[in-house]
């Protein structure tokens, strides 16, 4: 059983972080408000999970202005992409073993 869960990444254990990475894997980038709406979470909750993913090198943050309004968008890094794919494979293996 230990081998089955050894590749599950603790960074992605939260449903919000799993959701963030899932959205970023199928989109080139996504802005804060779109992520918030897609995941149905509060500003603070989303911000804390985004910060954790950024600190682990899983996502990259881009800040710019659209007109006079600030806009923050996010993309998965190459490392984040690889780690998330490995996490998904580990989950699939765990499910198949049952």
C-alpha positions in Angstrom: 0.0 0.0 0.0 2.9 2.4 0.8 4.1 2.1 -2.8 0.7 3.1 -4.1 0.7 6.4 -2.2 4.3 7.2 -2.4 3.9 9.4 -5.5 0.9 11.3 -4.2 2.0 14.9 -3.7 0.9 16.6 -0.5 1.0 20.0 -2.2 -2.1 18.9 -4.2 -4.1 17.3 -1.3 -6.4 20.3 -0.8 -9.4 20.3 -3.1 -8.8 24.0 -3.9 -5.2 23.4 -5.0 -6.3 20.3 -6.9 -8.9 22.6 -8.6 -6.5 25.4 -9.3 -4.0 23.0 -11.0 -6.8 21.3 -12.9 -8.0 24.6 -14.4 -4.4 25.6 -15.2 -3.6 22.3 -16.9 -6.4 22.9 -19.5 -5.9 26.6 -19.9 -2.8 28.5 -20.9 -3.5 30.9 -18.0 -6.4 32.0 -15.8 -7.0 35.2 -13.9 -7.9 35.5 -10.2 -11.6 36.2 -10.7 -12.1 33.4 -13.1 -10.4 30.9 -10.7 -12.5 32.3 -7.9 -15.7 31.8 -9.8 -14.8 28.4 -11.2 -13.8 27.0 -7.8 -16.5 28.9 -5.8 -14.1 30.0 -3.0 -13.5 33.3 -1.2 -10.8 35.7 -2.1 -8.8 34.9 1.0 -9.1 31.2 0.6 -8.0 31.3 -3.1 -5.2 33.7 -2.4 -3.7 31.5 0.4 -3.7 28.4 -1.9 -2.3 30.3 -4.8 0.5 31.6 -2.6 1.3 28.1 -1.4 1.5 26.8 -5.0 3.6 29.7 -6.0 6.0 29.2 -3.1 6.4 25.5 -4.2 7.2 26.5 -7.8 4.0 25.0 -9.2 2.5 28.2 -10.6 3.8 31.5 -12.0 2.1 34.8 -11.2 1.7 37.6 -13.7 0.5 41.0 -12.7 -0.5 43.7 -15.2 -3.0 46.5 -15.6 -6.0 46.4 -18.0 -6.8 50.0 -18.4 -6.6 51.3 -14.8 -7.6 48.0 -13.2 -5.0 45.5 -11.9 -5.2 42.0 -13.2 -3.4 39.0 -11.8 -3.2 35.8 -13.9 -1.6 32.4 -13.2 0.0 29.7 -15.3 1.3 26.3 -14.3 5.1 26.0 -14.5 6.9 23.2 -16.2 7.7 21.7 -12.9 4.1 22.2 -11.7 2.8 20.5 -14.8 5.1 17.5 -14.4 4.4 17.2 -10.6 0.7 17.4 -11.2 0.7 14.8 -13.9 2.7 12.5 -11.6 0.2 13.1 -8.9 -2.7 12.2 -11.2 -0.9 9.0 -12.3 -0.5 8.0 -8.7 -4.2 8.6 -8.0 -5.1 6.5 -11.1 -2.8 3.7 -9.9 -4.3 3.8 -6.5 -7.8 3.5 -8.0 -6.9 0.7 -10.3 -5.4 -1.3 -7.4 -8.7 -1.3 -5.6 
